[in-house]
Amino acid sequence: MICPHCGSHISDDVLRCPACHGDLGMTTRLPRLEQSWCANCGALVPLGADRCSACGTLVPAKFHPQSNISTTTKEILKKAEEERKAREEKSLEEGETHAMPRIESAVPANPEAYGPLNKHDNFPRARVALVAALASLLVVGGTVLYITHPWNAEAFATKAKVPADMSMAGFPGKKNELSQDKASGSDAEKKVLSADELTYQKLMAVYEQYNSYEEELEKSESLLKEKGTMGSADERKAGHDSQEELAIRLDNTLKSVDEIDITTGTYAQDVSNFKTLGSWLRNWSDDLRTCWKKSAELDNAKDRGDEIFAAINEHTDSSGKNTFRSHFDSNYSAWKPTKPAQ
């Protein structure tokens, strides 16, 4: 039989073409059944027998109908067949062929005899799995041996390779005096100060600064009265800048007073008095700043004295002294901090 899909010559009894794997279930030629069975008992009757061997029932003879084709028609068909064969032989002699070319399939007709995967469950075969396991064992084991160095236990040891010199172990060397006896001079005199002593030291530092600020403010006021109206523009500007710088330092000192620790309560009143002294100095400083600023802004300060000195004249007592300075001088000595008891 010829495969209708690829034209290959195949056996008549196959259901699938081994070349192209085409389905031949609808084109397979079925064999003609020649056997017969008993109509009474259903037993198989041997070929040529006229009775059933099982029950003895007569088996009717098979009737093969004769063809109703006439002899003339048979001769015409025979002649046509001979002409067809003659044409085929002639076409073969001329090199022509009407046979369908055979098309080979890329898919093999039968599985290979050996493959790395089993054709039933697609699991690796035992030999493949064994080779992979051995290769993994060699790689992992070799890496572990390379890292651990079992043949050289001291390869990564952290202990000293050279023994320490113990010949002078325990010998302190030559000592002229013990360490306890070395605490002399300034080291021996150092001691821990109490909270009140620390507060007293800070208050005394501010007390001395207040005295220095009073002297600077007095000089600034004298210079203002001298150069405020008669000085040049540069002199008046220099006096203004100097007074601004003094005011900044005074404000920083007043802020430091707020940071003094008075937790013990011993110097709480002293800190309050220091804030009052600082406020008087700052008010005096603000009056001088206002006067210096007015003098520096004027291009021609001559004959503008009332306008320039208005701020300090507003706070001047009958003796011609600034009222804030008078309050400061009258209380400065009385409010000096007292040293804490030992």
LUMBATI-558986 format. One line per 3 residues: their letters; for each residue z, x, y of N, C-alpha, C. Coordinates in nm, 3 decimals. Layout:
REM LUMBATI-558986
A) Z,X,Y,Z,X,Y,Z,X,Y; ...
REM end
This chain:
REM LUMBATI-558986
MIC) 0.000,0.085,-0.119,0.000,0.000,0.000,0.000,0.089,0.125; -0.063,0.041,0.233,-0.070,0.113,0.361,0.029,0.050,0.458; 0.111,0.134,0.522,0.212,0.086,0.619,0.140,0.026,0.739
PHC) 0.170,-0.097,0.777,0.104,-0.158,0.894,0.149,-0.097,1.027; 0.254,-0.015,1.026,0.306,0.043,1.150,0.246,0.180,1.179; 0.245,0.267,1.079,0.195,0.404,1.102,0.072,0.440,1.019
GSH) 0.032,0.354,0.921,-0.087,0.382,0.841,-0.064,0.474,0.724; 0.061,0.505,0.692,0.089,0.594,0.579,0.073,0.518,0.448; 0.032,0.593,0.344,0.021,0.536,0.210,0.158,0.540,0.145
ISD) 0.207,0.425,0.108,0.342,0.414,0.052,0.336,0.332,-0.074; 0.449,0.332,-0.147,0.455,0.255,-0.273,0.459,0.106,-0.243; 0.419,0.027,-0.344,0.412,-0.116,-0.323,0.549,-0.183,-0.326
DVL) 0.650,-0.116,-0.382,0.780,-0.181,-0.401,0.884,-0.142,-0.296; 0.849,-0.064,-0.194,0.948,-0.022,-0.093,0.959,-0.130,0.014; 1.079,-0.143,0.070,1.105,-0.239,0.177,1.106,-0.175,0.316
RCP) 1.107,-0.041,0.325,1.108,0.030,0.454,1.021,0.154,0.442; 0.934,0.177,0.538,0.844,0.292,0.536,0.924,0.421,0.548; 0.911,0.514,0.455,0.988,0.640,0.465,0.940,0.730,0.579
ACH) 0.821,0.704,0.636,0.770,0.790,0.744,0.815,0.741,0.880; 0.794,0.612,0.910,0.830,0.559,1.043,0.948,0.465,1.037; 1.005,0.440,0.920,1.120,0.353,0.900,1.091,0.210,0.947
GDL) 0.965,0.170,0.938,0.930,0.034,0.974,0.970,-0.064,0.865; 1.003,-0.186,0.905,1.047,-0.289,0.812,0.924,-0.349,0.742; 0.925,-0.345,0.608,0.812,-0.395,0.529,0.851,-0.516,0.446
GMT) 0.961,-0.580,0.482,1.008,-0.692,0.400,0.913,-0.810,0.399; 0.831,-0.827,0.504,0.739,-0.941,0.510,0.602,-0.908,0.454; 0.578,-0.780,0.425,0.444,-0.741,0.379,0.444,-0.688,0.237
TRL) 0.558,-0.689,0.171,0.564,-0.637,0.034,0.496,-0.734,-0.064; 0.417,-0.678,-0.150,0.347,-0.761,-0.250,0.440,-0.788,-0.366; 0.468,-0.913,-0.391,0.559,-0.949,-0.498,0.483,-0.955,-0.630
PRL) 0.542,-0.907,-0.736,0.472,-0.911,-0.867,0.463,-1.056,-0.919; 0.357,-1.081,-0.989,0.335,-1.215,-1.044,0.414,-1.229,-1.173; 0.491,-1.337,-1.179,0.576,-1.358,-1.295,0.493,-1.414,-1.411
EQS) 0.502,-1.347,-1.524,0.426,-1.389,-1.642,0.515,-1.456,-1.745; 0.649,-1.447,-1.732,0.738,-1.506,-1.833,0.747,-1.657,-1.813; 0.803,-1.722,-1.917,0.824,-1.867,-1.913,0.958,-1.896,-1.976
WCA) 1.013,-2.013,-1.939,1.146,-2.051,-1.988,1.137,-2.188,-2.055; 1.232,-2.213,-2.148,1.234,-2.341,-2.222,1.278,-2.450,-2.128; 1.203,-2.562,-2.130,1.237,-2.674,-2.042,1.359,-2.749,-2.091
NCG) 1.399,-2.731,-2.222,1.510,-2.805,-2.280,1.642,-2.731,-2.260; 1.645,-2.604,-2.302,1.772,-2.528,-2.294,1.770,-2.419,-2.189; 1.656,-2.385,-2.130,1.646,-2.284,-2.026,1.640,-2.143,-2.077
ALV) 1.627,-2.121,-2.208,1.621,-1.986,-2.263,1.486,-1.925,-2.235; 1.481,-1.790,-2.225,1.357,-1.718,-2.200,1.272,-1.720,-2.327; 1.147,-1.760,-2.311,1.055,-1.769,-2.424,0.971,-1.643,-2.426
PLG) 0.965,-1.572,-2.540,0.884,-1.449,-2.546,0.737,-1.481,-2.521; 0.665,-1.376,-2.471,0.523,-1.392,-2.443,0.448,-1.423,-2.575; 0.361,-1.522,-2.569,0.279,-1.558,-2.684,0.342,-1.657,-2.779
ADR) 0.476,-1.687,-2.763,0.544,-1.781,-2.854,0.514,-1.923,-2.811; 0.501,-2.013,-2.915,0.474,-2.152,-2.883,0.595,-2.240,-2.899; 0.710,-2.186,-2.948,0.834,-2.259,-2.964,0.948,-2.176,-2.905
CSA) 1.053,-2.248,-2.862,1.173,-2.180,-2.810,1.251,-2.124,-2.926; 1.289,-1.998,-2.917,1.363,-1.934,-3.026,1.506,-1.983,-3.033; 1.554,-2.052,-2.929,1.693,-2.097,-2.928,1.707,-2.238,-2.983
CGT) 1.623,-2.331,-2.935,1.638,-2.472,-2.975,1.517,-2.525,-3.054; 1.408,-2.448,-3.063,1.291,-2.487,-3.139,1.201,-2.585,-3.070; 1.222,-2.608,-2.941,1.137,-2.701,-2.866,1.002,-2.637,-2.843
LVP) 0.895,-2.720,-2.854,0.760,-2.671,-2.831,0.743,-2.631,-2.685; 0.678,-2.520,-2.665,0.650,-2.471,-2.530,0.503,-2.495,-2.502; 0.469,-2.569,-2.395,0.326,-2.593,-2.367,0.255,-2.464,-2.329
AKF) 0.133,-2.456,-2.373,0.053,-2.337,-2.344,0.018,-2.334,-2.196; 0.014,-2.213,-2.140,-0.018,-2.195,-1.998,-0.165,-2.223,-1.974; -0.188,-2.291,-1.865,-0.325,-2.328,-1.831,-0.368,-2.250,-1.709
HPQ) -0.473,-2.178,-1.728,-0.530,-2.101,-1.617,-0.656,-2.171,-1.571; -0.651,-2.237,-1.457,-0.770,-2.310,-1.410,-0.886,-2.217,-1.384; -1.001,-2.265,-1.423,-1.122,-2.188,-1.403,-1.170,-2.204,-1.260
SNI) -1.227,-2.100,-1.210,-1.279,-2.104,-1.074,-1.401,-2.195,-1.070; -1.412,-2.272,-0.963,-1.525,-2.363,-0.946,-1.637,-2.301,-0.866; -1.631,-2.166,-0.852,-1.737,-2.097,-0.780,-1.857,-2.083,-0.874
STT) -1.969,-2.114,-0.823,-2.090,-2.111,-0.907,-2.135,-1.968,-0.930; -2.227,-1.952,-1.025,-2.277,-1.818,-1.059,-2.357,-1.762,-0.945; -2.432,-1.844,-0.876,-2.513,-1.796,-0.763,-2.424,-1.742,-0.652
TKE) -2.315,-1.817,-0.629,-2.221,-1.772,-0.524,-2.157,-1.640,-0.563; -2.123,-1.625,-0.692,-2.062,-1.501,-0.737,-2.158,-1.385,-0.719; -2.286,-1.408,-0.747,-2.384,-1.301,-0.730,-2.398,-1.262,-0.583
ILK) -2.395,-1.365,-0.496,-2.404,-1.335,-0.352,-2.285,-1.253,-0.306; -2.163,-1.289,-0.353,-2.042,-1.214,-0.316,-2.045,-1.073,-0.372; -2.098,-1.059,-0.494,-2.105,-0.927,-0.555,-2.201,-0.839,-0.478
KAE) -2.316,-0.899,-0.436,-2.414,-0.821,-0.360,-2.358,-0.780,-0.225; -2.281,-0.871,-0.160,-2.221,-0.838,-0.030,-2.118,-0.726,-0.044; -2.046,-0.727,-0.157,-1.947,-0.621,-0.180,-2.016,-0.489,-0.200
EER) -2.131,-0.491,-0.274,-2.203,-0.366,-0.296,-2.259,-0.312,-0.165; -2.309,-0.401,-0.079,-2.360,-0.356,0.052,-2.247,-0.296,0.138; -2.130,-0.357,0.129,-2.017,-0.304,0.209,-1.979,-0.165,0.162
KAR) -1.977,-0.145,0.029,-1.943,-0.013,-0.023,-2.048,0.089,0.015; -2.176,0.044,0.018,-2.284,0.136,0.055,-2.268,0.180,0.200; -2.232,0.086,0.287,-2.213,0.122,0.428,-2.094,0.218,0.445
EEK) -1.989,0.197,0.367,-1.873,0.286,0.378,-1.909,0.427,0.333; -1.987,0.435,0.223,-2.026,0.568,0.175,-2.115,0.638,0.275; -2.206,0.562,0.339,-2.294,0.622,0.439,-2.215,0.672,0.560
SLE) -2.114,0.591,0.603,-2.034,0.633,0.720,-1.951,0.756,0.687; -1.907,0.769,0.560,-1.831,0.887,0.521,-1.919,1.011,0.523; -2.049,0.993,0.478,-2.140,1.107,0.480,-2.169,1.153,0.622
EGE) -2.172,1.060,0.719,-2.199,1.096,0.858,-2.073,1.144,0.934; -1.960,1.151,0.867,-1.836,1.199,0.931,-1.755,1.092,1.000; -1.792,0.969,0.989,-1.715,0.863,1.052,-1.607,0.815,0.956
THA) -1.500,0.768,1.011,-1.391,0.715,0.931,-1.328,0.598,1.004; -1.292,0.502,0.928,-1.226,0.385,0.986,-1.080,0.376,0.944; -1.027,0.483,0.890,-0.887,0.484,0.847,-0.796,0.508,0.968
MPR) -0.687,0.443,0.973,-0.591,0.459,1.083,-0.521,0.594,1.070; -0.513,0.672,1.177,-0.448,0.804,1.167,-0.299,0.787,1.138; -0.248,0.881,1.068,-0.106,0.878,1.030,-0.021,0.932,1.146
IES) 0.080,0.858,1.180,0.172,0.896,1.289,0.305,0.938,1.228; 0.339,1.063,1.248,0.465,1.114,1.194,0.580,1.074,1.286; 0.690,1.032,1.229,0.808,0.993,1.307,0.896,1.114,1.335
AVP) 0.957,1.113,1.453,1.050,1.222,1.487,1.181,1.208,1.413; 1.214,1.088,1.368,1.338,1.067,1.293,1.313,1.102,1.148; 1.391,1.189,1.089,1.368,1.226,0.949,1.387,1.106,0.857
ANP) 1.301,1.102,0.753,1.309,0.991,0.660,1.437,0.992,0.582; 1.487,1.111,0.546,1.609,1.125,0.467,1.706,1.218,0.542; 1.835,1.194,0.534,1.931,1.284,0.600,1.924,1.424,0.542
EAY) 1.966,1.523,0.625,1.964,1.661,0.579,2.067,1.681,0.469; 2.040,1.782,0.391,2.130,1.809,0.279,2.268,1.851,0.326; 2.278,1.922,0.444,2.407,1.968,0.493,2.410,1.954,0.645
GPL) 2.521,1.913,0.697,2.541,1.903,0.842,2.687,1.926,0.874; 2.719,1.965,0.998,2.859,1.990,1.032,2.943,1.863,1.030; 2.881,1.747,1.041,2.955,1.622,1.039,2.918,1.542,0.915
NKH) 3.017,1.473,0.859,2.993,1.390,0.743,2.914,1.265,0.784; 2.815,1.228,0.704,2.727,1.116,0.741,2.798,0.982,0.729; 2.915,0.980,0.660,2.983,0.853,0.639,3.081,0.820,0.752
DNF) 3.168,0.913,0.788,3.273,0.884,0.887,3.265,0.972,1.011; 3.169,1.065,1.019,3.150,1.151,1.135,3.271,1.239,1.165; 3.355,1.266,1.066,3.465,1.360,1.083,3.419,1.501,1.045
PRA) 3.474,1.605,1.111,3.436,1.742,1.073,3.467,1.768,0.927; 3.383,1.843,0.865,3.407,1.877,0.726,3.522,1.976,0.714; 3.574,1.988,0.597,3.692,2.072,0.575,3.666,2.217,0.614
RVA) 3.548,2.268,0.587,3.520,2.408,0.620,3.517,2.430,0.771; 3.459,2.333,0.844,3.455,2.345,0.991,3.596,2.341,1.048; 3.680,2.247,1.000,3.817,2.237,1.050,3.897,2.362,1.018
LVA) 3.876,2.419,0.899,3.950,2.539,0.860,3.911,2.658,0.946; 3.782,2.674,0.973,3.738,2.785,1.058,3.793,2.771,1.199; 3.793,2.650,1.253,3.846,2.629,1.388,3.995,2.657,1.395
ALA) 4.071,2.616,1.290,4.215,2.641,1.289,4.244,2.790,1.282; 4.169,2.863,1.199,4.191,3.008,1.188,4.158,3.079,1.319; 4.050,3.036,1.386,4.014,3.098,1.514,4.121,3.073,1.619
SLL) 4.174,2.951,1.623,4.281,2.920,1.720,4.406,3.002,1.691; 4.439,3.015,1.562,4.557,3.093,1.525,4.542,3.239,1.566; 4.424,3.294,1.548,4.403,3.434,1.586,4.415,3.453,1.737
VVG) 4.356,3.360,1.814,4.361,3.374,1.961,4.503,3.359,2.013; 4.573,3.251,1.969,4.708,3.227,2.018,4.804,3.335,1.970; 4.795,3.369,1.842,4.883,3.472,1.790,4.862,3.607,1.856
GTV) 4.736,3.642,1.878,4.709,3.769,1.946,4.764,3.772,2.087; 4.752,3.659,2.158,4.806,3.653,2.295,4.958,3.667,2.295; 5.025,3.601,2.200,5.172,3.611,2.192,5.215,3.753,2.159
LYI) 5.146,3.817,2.069,5.182,3.955,2.035,5.158,4.049,2.152; 5.051,4.024,2.228,5.023,4.111,2.343,5.130,4.097,2.451; 5.184,3.975,2.467,5.284,3.953,2.572,5.422,4.003,2.529
THP) 5.461,3.975,2.406,5.598,4.007,2.363,5.616,4.152,2.321; 5.510,4.220,2.279,5.520,4.360,2.233,5.632,4.375,2.129; 5.624,4.311,2.014,5.733,4.324,1.916,5.747,4.466,1.863
WNA) 5.642,4.548,1.871,5.651,4.686,1.824,5.719,4.778,1.926; 5.739,4.728,2.051,5.805,4.809,2.153,5.905,4.719,2.225; 6.028,4.715,2.176,6.129,4.625,2.231,6.174,4.665,2.371
EAF) 6.151,4.790,2.410,6.195,4.838,2.541,6.085,4.832,2.645; 5.977,4.761,2.617,5.863,4.761,2.711,5.901,4.696,2.843; 5.976,4.587,2.838,6.012,4.516,2.961,6.162,4.521,2.987
ATK) 6.230,4.619,2.940,6.374,4.631,2.962,6.402,4.662,3.108; 6.506,4.600,3.163,6.543,4.621,3.303,6.661,4.717,3.320; 6.718,4.761,3.213,6.832,4.852,3.226,6.784,4.991,3.266
AKV) 6.877,5.070,3.313,6.845,5.204,3.362,6.795,5.291,3.248; 6.693,5.370,3.277,6.639,5.461,3.176,6.717,5.592,3.170; 6.776,5.629,3.284,6.851,5.755,3.291,6.999,5.722,3.301
PAD) 7.084,5.780,3.219,7.228,5.751,3.226,7.287,5.796,3.359; 7.383,5.718,3.409,7.447,5.750,3.536,7.536,5.872,3.522; 7.551,5.943,3.634,7.637,6.062,3.637,7.781,6.017,3.648
MSM) 7.857,6.037,3.540,7.996,5.994,3.534,8.093,6.109,3.553; 8.043,6.225,3.593,8.131,6.342,3.605,8.234,6.326,3.716; 8.199,6.246,3.823,8.291,6.228,3.935,8.344,6.085,3.940
AGF) 8.338,6.015,3.828,8.381,5.876,3.825,8.530,5.865,3.855; 8.568,5.778,3.944,8.708,5.757,3.979,8.763,5.850,4.083; 8.687,5.952,4.125,8.736,6.047,4.225,8.702,5.994,4.364
PGK) 8.801,5.965,4.447,8.772,5.907,4.578,8.725,6.006,4.681; 8.730,6.132,4.651,8.695,6.233,4.751,8.817,6.272,4.834; 8.797,6.362,4.923,8.907,6.411,5.005,8.939,6.311,5.115
KNE) 9.066,6.270,5.121,9.112,6.173,5.219,9.224,6.234,5.302; 9.206,6.234,5.433,9.311,6.283,5.522,9.413,6.175,5.554; 9.370,6.049,5.554,9.460,5.938,5.584,9.408,5.813,5.515
LSQ) 9.498,5.722,5.488,9.460,5.597,5.424,9.392,5.505,5.524; 9.312,5.414,5.469,9.238,5.322,5.556,9.333,5.234,5.637; 9.452,5.201,5.581,9.547,5.119,5.654,9.603,5.191,5.775
DKA) 9.604,5.324,5.771,9.660,5.401,5.882,9.558,5.429,5.990; 9.431,5.392,5.971,9.327,5.421,6.069,9.325,5.322,6.184; 9.397,5.210,6.168,9.398,5.109,6.274,9.481,5.158,6.390
SGS) 9.419,5.232,6.480,9.489,5.288,6.596,9.402,5.270,6.719; 9.463,5.295,6.836,9.387,5.286,6.960,9.349,5.143,6.991; 9.219,5.125,7.029,9.173,4.992,7.071,9.171,4.893,6.956
DAE) 9.145,4.943,6.832,9.143,4.851,6.718,9.280,4.793,6.692; 9.382,4.875,6.708,9.518,4.827,6.681,9.566,4.730,6.788; 9.511,4.746,6.907,9.555,4.662,7.017,9.490,4.524,7.015
KKV) 9.379,4.507,6.941,9.310,4.379,6.937,9.394,4.275,6.865; 9.395,4.156,6.921,9.467,4.046,6.858,9.391,3.917,6.884; 9.425,3.818,6.808,9.361,3.688,6.821,9.426,3.612,6.935
LSA) 9.342,3.563,7.029,9.393,3.489,7.144,9.409,3.342,7.108; 9.511,3.282,7.168,9.533,3.139,7.147,9.437,3.058,7.233; 9.435,2.927,7.209,9.345,2.840,7.286,9.382,2.840,7.434
DEL) 9.513,2.840,7.466,9.554,2.842,7.607,9.517,2.973,7.674; 9.526,3.084,7.601,9.490,3.213,7.660,9.341,3.219,7.690; 9.259,3.166,7.601,9.115,3.163,7.627,9.083,3.074,7.747
TYQ) 9.148,2.960,7.756,9.125,2.871,7.870,9.169,2.938,8.001; 9.280,3.008,7.996,9.328,3.077,8.117,9.228,3.182,8.164; 9.171,3.258,8.069,9.073,3.361,8.106,8.950,3.299,8.173
KLM) 8.902,3.187,8.121,8.785,3.122,8.179,8.817,3.066,8.318; 8.937,3.010,8.335,8.973,2.957,8.466,8.986,3.067,8.570; 9.040,3.180,8.531,9.054,3.291,8.626,8.917,3.346,8.666
AVY) 8.821,3.346,8.572,8.686,3.392,8.606,8.623,3.299,8.710; 8.642,3.168,8.693,8.589,3.072,8.791,8.664,3.085,8.924; 8.794,3.109,8.917,8.875,3.124,9.039,8.823,3.239,9.124
EQY) 8.787,3.352,9.061,8.733,3.465,9.135,8.594,3.433,9.190; 8.514,3.358,9.115,8.381,3.321,9.164,8.391,3.229,9.286; 8.489,3.139,9.287,8.506,3.051,9.403,8.533,3.133,9.529
NSY) 8.614,3.235,9.517,8.644,3.320,9.632,8.518,3.390,9.681; 8.434,3.435,9.586,8.309,3.502,9.624,8.212,3.404,9.691; 8.208,3.280,9.641,8.119,3.180,9.701,8.162,3.147,9.845
EEE) 8.293,3.142,9.867,8.341,3.112,10.003,8.296,3.220,10.102; 8.302,3.345,10.059,8.259,3.454,10.146,8.109,3.445,10.175; 8.029,3.412,10.072,7.884,3.402,10.092,7.849,3.284,10.182
LEK) 7.921,3.172,10.168,7.894,3.056,10.253,7.932,3.085,10.398; 8.039,3.160,10.417,8.079,3.197,10.553,7.973,3.284,10.618; 7.917,3.378,10.542,7.811,3.464,10.596,7.685,3.381,10.626
SES) 7.652,3.285,10.539,7.535,3.202,10.560,7.550,3.117,10.686; 7.672,3.065,10.711,7.695,2.984,10.830,7.685,3.068,10.957; 7.738,3.190,10.954,7.730,3.279,11.070,7.585,3.315,11.099
LLK) 7.507,3.342,10.992,7.367,3.376,11.011,7.288,3.257,11.065; 7.325,3.136,11.020,7.256,3.016,11.069,7.277,2.999,11.219; 7.401,3.018,11.265,7.429,3.003,11.407,7.359,3.110,11.489
EKG) 7.331,3.225,11.425,7.265,3.335,11.498,7.114,3.321,11.496; 7.056,3.290,11.378,6.910,3.288,11.364,6.850,3.148,11.354; 6.935,3.045,11.349,6.883,2.911,11.328,6.791,2.864,11.437
TMG) 6.814,2.907,11.559,6.729,2.864,11.670,6.654,2.979,11.735; 6.713,3.097,11.726,6.653,3.210,11.796,6.576,3.303,11.702; 6.592,3.287,11.573,6.525,3.376,11.479,6.378,3.343,11.462
SAD) 6.307,3.440,11.406,6.164,3.419,11.379,6.147,3.325,11.259; 6.024,3.285,11.239,5.996,3.194,11.127,6.028,3.260,10.993; 5.998,3.390,10.980,6.027,3.460,10.854,6.176,3.472,10.832
ERK) 6.252,3.500,10.938,6.397,3.512,10.924,6.459,3.378,10.885; 6.414,3.272,10.947,6.467,3.140,10.914,6.430,3.097,10.772; 6.309,3.134,10.729,6.269,3.103,10.590,6.350,3.185,10.490
AGH) 6.376,3.311,10.522,6.456,3.395,10.433,6.598,3.342,10.422; 6.656,3.297,10.534,6.789,3.238,10.529,6.793,3.111,10.446; 6.688,3.030,10.456,6.680,2.907,10.376,6.671,2.939,10.227
DSQ) 6.589,3.037,10.190,6.575,3.074,10.048,6.706,3.128,9.993; 6.776,3.208,10.072,6.903,3.264,10.027,7.006,3.154,10.004; 7.010,3.056,10.091,7.104,2.945,10.076,7.069,2.860,9.954
EEL) 6.943,2.840,9.925,6.902,2.765,9.806,6.946,2.836,9.679; 6.930,2.966,9.676,6.971,3.043,9.557,7.122,3.038,9.539; 7.198,3.044,9.648,7.344,3.033,9.639,7.386,2.896,9.588
AIR) 7.319,2.791,9.632,7.351,2.655,9.587,7.328,2.639,9.437; 7.224,2.702,9.385,7.196,2.693,9.240,7.307,2.761,9.161; 7.350,2.880,9.204,7.457,2.951,9.133,7.588,2.873,9.138
LDN) 7.614,2.808,9.250,7.736,2.729,9.262,7.733,2.608,9.168; 7.620,2.542,9.158,7.608,2.428,9.065,7.628,2.472,8.921; 7.576,2.587,8.882,7.595,2.636,8.745,7.741,2.664,8.716
TLK) 7.813,2.716,8.814,7.956,2.742,8.794,8.033,2.612,8.776; 7.999,2.510,8.854,8.065,2.381,8.839,8.038,2.319,8.702; 7.919,2.340,8.648,7.890,2.290,8.513,7.973,2.363,8.408
SVD) 7.998,2.492,8.430,8.079,2.568,8.334,8.223,2.520,8.332; 8.272,2.466,8.445,8.408,2.412,8.448,8.419,2.291,8.356; 8.314,2.209,8.351,8.316,2.091,8.264,8.320,2.129,8.116
EID) 8.279,2.250,8.083,8.274,2.293,7.943,8.401,2.364,7.898; 8.498,2.382,7.986,8.623,2.450,7.948,8.704,2.359,7.858; 8.756,2.416,7.748,8.831,2.339,7.649,8.973,2.315,7.700
ITT) 9.011,2.189,7.710,9.147,2.153,7.752,9.211,2.063,7.647; 9.180,2.092,7.520,9.231,2.008,7.411,9.383,2.011,7.405; 9.441,2.127,7.430,9.587,2.138,7.422,9.657,2.064,7.536
GTY) 9.587,2.037,7.644,9.646,1.966,7.757,9.722,2.053,7.855; 9.735,2.182,7.826,9.812,2.271,7.914,9.745,2.287,8.049; 9.613,2.301,8.048,9.541,2.330,8.171,9.453,2.211,8.214
AQD) 9.487,2.092,8.173,9.408,1.975,8.212,9.412,1.954,8.364; 9.530,1.968,8.425,9.542,1.951,8.569,9.473,2.062,8.645; 9.477,2.185,8.590,9.411,2.296,8.656,9.259,2.275,8.659
VSN) 9.203,2.225,8.550,9.060,2.199,8.546,9.023,2.092,8.648; 9.107,1.989,8.661,9.082,1.885,8.761,9.086,1.942,8.903; 9.183,2.032,8.928,9.192,2.096,9.060,9.070,2.183,9.087
FKT) 9.020,2.252,8.984,8.904,2.338,9.001,8.779,2.256,9.033; 8.770,2.138,8.975,8.655,2.052,9.006,8.660,2.008,9.153; 8.781,1.983,9.203,8.793,1.943,9.344,8.757,2.058,9.436
LGS) 8.804,2.180,9.405,8.769,2.297,9.485,8.618,2.319,9.485; 8.557,2.304,9.368,8.412,2.322,9.359,8.336,2.217,9.439; 8.388,2.094,9.443,8.321,1.988,9.520,8.324,2.020,9.670
WLR) 8.435,2.073,9.720,8.442,2.109,9.862,8.342,2.220,9.895; 8.333,2.320,9.805,8.237,2.427,9.829,8.093,2.375,9.826; 8.066,2.283,9.734,7.930,2.231,9.724,7.895,2.144,9.845
NWS) 7.989,2.066,9.896,7.961,1.986,10.016,7.934,2.077,10.136; 8.013,2.183,10.147,7.988,2.279,10.255,7.850,2.342,10.239; 7.814,2.376,10.113,7.683,2.436,10.085,7.570,2.338,10.116
DDL) 7.591,2.210,10.088,7.485,2.111,10.115,7.460,2.097,10.265; 7.567,2.104,10.346,7.547,2.098,10.491,7.465,2.217,10.539; 7.494,2.336,10.487,7.419,2.455,10.527,7.274,2.447,10.480
RTC) 7.253,2.393,10.362,7.115,2.379,10.311,7.035,2.287,10.403; 7.096,2.177,10.445,7.025,2.084,10.533,6.988,2.150,10.666; 7.081,2.227,10.720,7.053,2.294,10.848,6.944,2.400,10.833
WKK) 6.954,2.481,10.727,6.853,2.585,10.705,6.715,2.523,10.680; 6.710,2.414,10.607,6.582,2.350,10.579,6.518,2.299,10.708; 6.599,2.237,10.794,6.545,2.187,10.920,6.496,2.301,11.008
SAE) 6.568,2.412,11.010,6.527,2.527,11.092,6.399,2.589,11.039; 6.384,2.596,10.904,6.265,2.658,10.846,6.142,2.571,10.864; 6.160,2.440,10.875,6.045,2.351,10.889,5.987,2.352,11.030
LDN) 6.066,2.384,11.129,6.020,2.381,11.268,5.941,2.507,11.302; 5.830,2.488,11.366,5.753,2.604,11.411,5.821,2.673,11.529; 5.878,2.593,11.616,5.948,2.647,11.732,6.087,2.583,11.735
AKD) 6.189,2.660,11.688,6.325,2.607,11.677,6.406,2.624,11.805; 6.353,2.690,11.900,6.425,2.712,12.026,6.447,2.579,12.098; 6.566,2.564,12.153,6.605,2.442,12.224,6.608,2.320,12.133
RGD) 6.622,2.344,11.997,6.633,2.232,11.901,6.766,2.243,11.826; 6.866,2.306,11.890,6.994,2.333,11.823,7.066,2.208,11.779; 7.070,2.106,11.862,7.140,1.982,11.823,7.079,1.921,11.697
EIF) 6.951,1.930,11.688,6.881,1.874,11.570,6.905,1.959,11.446; 6.908,2.090,11.466,6.925,2.180,11.351,7.069,2.180,11.302; 7.169,2.184,11.391,7.309,2.196,11.352,7.377,2.060,11.336
AAI) 7.301,1.954,11.328,7.361,1.821,11.320,7.448,1.805,11.196; 7.408,1.859,11.083,7.483,1.840,10.958,7.619,1.908,10.962; 7.625,2.032,11.009,7.755,2.102,11.011,7.842,2.053,11.127
NEH) 7.780,2.010,11.236,7.859,1.958,11.347,7.927,1.827,11.309; 7.867,1.754,11.216,7.925,1.626,11.173,8.056,1.647,11.099; 8.070,1.763,11.029,8.190,1.791,10.949,8.266,1.911,11.006
TDS) 8.281,1.916,11.137,8.357,2.024,11.202,8.483,1.964,11.265; 8.600,2.028,11.238,8.726,1.976,11.293,8.747,2.025,11.436; 8.864,1.995,11.489,8.894,2.030,11.629,8.902,2.180,11.653
SGK) 8.932,2.255,11.546,8.941,2.400,11.560,8.804,2.468,11.548; 8.699,2.391,11.527,8.565,2.445,11.512,8.534,2.495,11.372; 8.616,2.455,11.273,8.599,2.499,11.134,8.548,2.383,11.050
NTF) 8.464,2.413,10.950,8.410,2.310,10.862,8.524,2.245,10.786; 8.525,2.110,10.784,8.635,2.037,10.719,8.643,2.066,10.570; 8.529,2.080,10.501,8.532,2.109,10.357,8.591,2.248,10.332
RSH) 8.559,2.343,10.421,8.616,2.477,10.407,8.766,2.475,10.433; 8.808,2.393,10.527,8.952,2.385,10.558,9.029,2.332,10.438; 8.976,2.229,10.371,9.042,2.176,10.251,9.047,2.283,10.141
FDS) 8.940,2.357,10.127,8.936,2.461,10.024,9.040,2.570,10.054; 9.046,2.617,10.177,9.138,2.726,10.210,9.284,2.684,10.196; 9.313,2.559,10.226,9.452,2.513,10.220,9.502,2.493,10.078
NYS) 9.414,2.480,9.981,9.457,2.454,9.842,9.418,2.565,9.745; 9.341,2.660,9.789,9.291,2.762,9.696,9.405,2.843,9.636; 9.494,2.892,9.713,9.604,2.976,9.662,9.703,2.894,9.580
AWK) 9.728,2.770,9.623,9.826,2.688,9.553,9.777,2.645,9.415; 9.648,2.634,9.398,9.594,2.588,9.269,9.552,2.702,9.177; 9.603,2.818,9.196,9.573,2.930,9.107,9.637,2.905,8.971
PTK) 9.562,2.923,8.860,9.618,2.896,8.727,9.735,2.988,8.694; 9.827,2.934,8.615,9.945,3.009,8.571,9.920,3.063,8.431; 9.956,3.187,8.410,9.936,3.251,8.280,10.024,3.183,8.176
PAQ) 9.969,3.157,8.057,10.050,3.088,7.955,10.165,3.174,7.907; 10.270,3.108,7.862,10.388,3.178,7.813,10.355,3.248,7.682; 10.413,3.366,7.662,10.389,3.445,7.542,10.471,3.390,7.425
REM end
